[in-house]
Amino acid sequence: MRKPFILFLLGFLLLSAGVHAGTAAGSASRTRYLRFGVLPVQSPTRLAGMFMPLAAGIGRALGRPVEFVTAPGFSSFMARVERREYDIIYLNPLLFTVAKPVGYRAIVKVAQEPFIGILVVRKDSPLKTLDAATLPRHLRVGFPDPNAYAATIMTRRYLRSRGIPLGRNCQVQYFGSQNSVLMAVHSGLVDIAGAWPPALRSMPRAVRDDLRIIAKTPPQPQMPIAVRDDLPPAEVKRLQRYLISLPQSRAGRRILRRLGFVHGFAATNDRAYDEVAR
C-alpha cells in the first residue's frame, strides 16, 4: 500500500510547490529562482519525469535555479498564467493566445513534428473508419480536458467535419489528462479517445501496442515555450540558444528523449500564432 501513497504524495507536492532543479539548494537562497510552468497535459508524476531534466538543464544554462511546476487542471494553470506567476511556460497554441495579452512571448516551439490531434481506439476495435453512417449508436468518446487543444478541441472539430455530432448519439467523458484518457480507451471505458502523438508515445509499450490511431486532424502551429516579458533580454537569448542547441550534445539528446520531442526545438515568435484556429 505504500507505493500508491508515495506516488499520490509526489503528485500533490508537484502540483502545489513545484520542484527545484538546476543548482544547489544553497545558491537558491541567494539567487531568485525561475518558475517553469508546464501545462498539465499528463499526470504530475509523468510530467516531472519528462520536464525535470529540462528544468535542470535550463538552470545550468542560466546560472540560477529553475522550479518545475504544474497545476491540477488547465483552468487553474491558466489562472496562474494570467496572474503572471510563471517566468517560463510550456502550453498549447490556443492557450498561448490567452497568455500573450498578459505579457508572455514565444521563443521556441517543438520542432518539425506537426501539431495534430489523434483519435485512438483499441487495436481489436471493430471501428476501422470514422463514417457517421456506420458508427454505432451511443458511442463512448473520451477526452483529457475540455481545453486540451490538440486532444479535445481539434479532434472534436474534426469529428464535426465528418458529420459526427457528439451531443446526439455519443456519450462524452473527460478524464483530466492524456495518459488517463489513453488508459480509459485501453481498458474499455470508452470506445474512442482524443489524444496527442507525444502522449501516445509516452505510454507503456504494453498499452501503446494495444492501441491504434483511427484518424488525425489537420495541423496547427506547434506547442511553444514562452517567457514573461520582464525577463532580461540577455537571459532570454541564452535560454533560446540553449533550447535550440539540445540536439547537439549527448546530455541534450537525453533530455529530448525524456520529453519525447524527436527533433528538439526551433525558434519561433508571437506572429506564428496569430492564425491559431479557435
C-alpha positions in Angstrom: 0.0 0.0 0.0 3.0 2.4 0.5 3.8 2.8 -3.2 0.4 4.3 -4.3 0.6 6.6 -1.3 4.1 7.7 -2.2 3.0 8.4 -5.8 0.0 10.3 -4.6 2.1 12.4 -2.3 4.7 13.1 -5.0 1.9 14.3 -7.3 0.5 16.5 -4.6 3.8 18.1 -4.0 4.5 18.7 -7.7 1.1 20.4 -8.1 1.4 22.6 -5.0 5.0 23.5 -4.6 7.0 22.7 -7.6 10.4 21.1 -7.7 13.7 23.0 -7.9 16.2 21.9 -10.5 19.5 23.1 -11.9 21.5 24.5 -9.0 22.4 23.6 -5.4 19.9 24.5 -2.6 22.4 26.9 -1.1 22.6 29.0 -4.2 18.7 29.1 -4.4 18.7 31.2 -1.2 21.0 33.8 -2.8 19.5 33.9 -6.4 15.9 34.2 -7.3 14.7 31.0 -8.9 12.7 30.9 -12.1 9.3 29.1 -12.2 8.8 26.9 -15.2 5.1 26.2 -15.6 4.1 23.2 -17.6 0.5 22.7 -18.9 -0.9 19.6 -17.2 -1.3 17.6 -20.4 -0.3 14.4 -18.4 -0.2 13.4 -14.8 2.1 15.3 -12.4 4.5 12.4 -12.0 4.7 11.8 -15.7 5.3 15.5 -16.4 8.0 15.5 -13.7 9.8 12.6 -15.4 9.6 14.5 -18.7 10.4 18.1 -17.7 12.6 18.0 -14.6 15.7 17.1 -16.6 14.9 20.1 -18.9 14.4 22.4 -15.9 17.8 21.3 -14.6 19.5 22.0 -17.9 17.9 25.4 -18.1 19.1 26.1 -14.6 22.7 25.2 -15.6 22.5 27.3 -18.8 21.2 30.4 -17.0 23.1 30.0 -13.7 20.2 30.2 -11.4 17.7 27.6 -10.1 14.6 26.7 -12.1 11.5 25.3 -10.4 9.3 22.8 -12.4 5.7 23.3 -11.5 2.3 22.2 -13.0 -1.3 22.6 -11.9 -4.3 20.4 -11.1 -6.0 21.3 -14.4 -6.0 23.6 -17.4 -8.2 26.2 -15.8 -6.0 26.6 -12.7 -2.9 26.6 -14.8 -4.2 29.4 -17.0 -5.4 31.4 -13.9 -1.8 31.3 -12.7 -0.6 32.4 -16.1 -3.0 35.3 -16.1 -1.6 36.3 -12.7 1.9 36.1 -14.2 3.1 33.5 -11.6 5.4 31.7 -14.1 8.6 33.0 -15.6 8.7 30.4 -18.4 5.7 28.4 -19.7 5.0 25.4 -21.9 1.5 25.3 -23.2 -0.6 24.7 -26.3 -1.0 27.1 -29.2 -4.6 28.1 -28.3 -3.7 28.9 -24.7 -0.7 30.9 -25.8 -3.1 33.3 -27.5 -4.5 33.9 -23.9 -1.0 34.2 -22.4 0.2 36.7 -24.9 -2.0 39.6 -23.9 -0.9 39.3 -20.2 2.8 39.6 -21.2 4.3 36.3 -22.4 6.1 35.9 -25.7 7.0 32.8 -27.6 10.7 32.0 -28.1 10.8 28.3 -29.3 8.4 25.6 -30.4 8.6 21.9 -30.7 10.5 21.3 -34.0 9.4 19.6 -37.2 6.7 17.3 -35.9 3.3 18.6 -37.0 0.9 19.6 -34.1 -2.1 17.4 -34.6 -4.8 15.7 -32.6 -5.3 12.0 -32.9 -8.3 9.7 -32.3 -7.3 6.4 -30.9 -9.1 3.0 -30.5 -8.1 -0.4 -29.2 -6.4 -2.5 -31.8 -9.2 -5.0 -31.6 -11.9 -2.4 -32.0 -14.4 -3.0 -34.8 -14.1 0.6 -35.8 -12.0 1.0 -38.9 -13.0 4.4 -40.2 -15.0 7.4 -38.9 -18.1 7.3 -41.0 -21.2 8.9 -39.5 -23.5 6.5 -41.4 -21.9 3.4 -39.9 -20.8 4.4 -36.4 -22.7 2.5 -33.6 -25.2 4.4 -31.5 -24.2 5.5 -28.1 -20.5 5.7 -29.0 -18.4 6.4 -25.9 -15.8 9.1 -26.6 -13.2 10.2 -24.1 -11.1 13.4 -24.0 -8.5 14.6 -21.4 -9.7 18.1 -20.6 -12.2 20.5 -22.3 -9.3 23.0 -23.0 -6.8 20.5 -24.4 -6.2 22.0 -27.8 -5.0 19.0 -29.9 -6.6 16.2 -28.0 -10.0 17.8 -27.4 -10.7 21.0 -29.4 -9.1 19.9 -32.6 -10.4 16.3 -32.5 -13.9 17.5 -31.7 -13.7 19.9 -34.7 -12.5 17.0 -36.9 -15.5 14.8 -35.8 -17.9 17.6 -36.6 -16.3 18.0 -40.0 -17.0 14.3 -40.6 -20.7 14.8 -39.7 -20.4 13.2 -36.2 -22.2 15.5 -33.7 -21.0 14.4 -30.3 -24.1 15.7 -28.4 -26.6 13.4 -30.2 -25.6 9.7 -30.2 -22.3 9.9 -28.3 -21.5 9.7 -24.6 -18.6 12.2 -23.9 -16.4 11.8 -20.8 -13.4 13.8 -19.7 -10.5 12.2 -17.8 -8.3 15.1 -16.8 -5.0 14.1 -18.5 -3.9 12.4 -21.7 -2.4 9.3 -20.1 -5.7 8.9 -18.2 -7.9 9.0 -21.4 -5.5 6.7 -23.2 -5.7 4.2 -20.3 -9.5 4.6 -20.5 -9.7 3.5 -24.1 -7.2 0.7 -23.4 -9.3 -0.6 -20.5 -12.6 -0.4 -22.5 -14.1 2.5 -20.5 -14.5 4.4 -23.8 -14.6 3.4 -27.5 -12.5 6.3 -28.9 -10.1 8.7 -27.2 -8.8 12.1 -28.3 -5.1 12.5 -27.7 -1.8 13.9 -29.0 1.1 11.9 -30.5 3.7 12.5 -27.8 1.3 11.4 -25.2 0.7 8.1 -27.0 4.4 7.6 -27.5 5.0 8.1 -23.7 2.6 5.3 -22.7 4.0 1.9 -21.6 4.7 -0.4 -24.5 2.1 -2.9 -23.4 -0.6 -0.1 -23.6 0.8 1.5 -26.8 1.0 -1.7 -28.7 -2.7 -2.4 -27.9 -3.9 0.9 -29.4 -4.2 2.2 -32.9 -4.8 5.6 -34.5 -8.0 5.8 -36.4 -7.8 9.5 -37.5 -5.5 12.5 -37.5 -6.6 16.2 -37.5 -5.2 18.8 -39.8 -2.1 20.5 -38.3 -1.8 23.7 -36.3 1.3 25.7 -35.1 3.4 23.6 -32.6 3.5 23.8 -28.8 5.6 26.8 -27.7 7.8 27.7 -24.8 7.2 31.3 -23.8 8.8 33.7 -21.4 7.3 36.5 -19.3 8.2 39.9 -20.7 10.2 41.1 -17.6 13.0 38.5 -18.0 16.2 40.2 -19.0 16.7 40.1 -22.8 20.2 38.6 -22.5 18.8 35.8 -20.3 16.0 35.2 -22.8 18.6 34.9 -25.6 20.7 32.4 -23.6 17.6 30.3 -22.9 16.6 30.3 -26.6 20.1 29.3 -27.7 20.2 26.5 -25.1 16.9 25.1 -26.1 17.7 25.1 -29.8 21.1 23.5 -29.2 19.8 20.5 -27.3 20.2 18.0 -30.2 23.9 18.9 -30.5 25.1 17.3 -27.2 24.7 13.9 -25.6 23.1 15.4 -22.5 20.7 17.4 -24.6 19.6 14.4 -26.6 18.9 12.6 -23.3 16.7 15.5 -22.2 14.8 15.3 -25.6 14.3 11.6 -25.3 12.7 12.1 -21.9 10.4 14.8 -23.4 9.6 12.7 -26.4 10.5 15.5 -28.8 12.4 13.7 -31.5 13.7 16.9 -33.3 14.1 19.2 -30.3 13.1 22.9 -30.5 13.1 25.6 -33.2 13.0 29.3 -32.9 9.5 31.0 -33.2 7.8 34.2 -32.4 4.3 35.5 -31.5 3.3 36.1 -35.1 3.4 32.4 -35.7 0.3 32.0 -33.5 -1.8 34.9 -34.9 -3.8 32.5 -37.1 -4.4 29.7 -34.5 -7.9 28.4 -35.1 -10.4 28.6 -32.2 
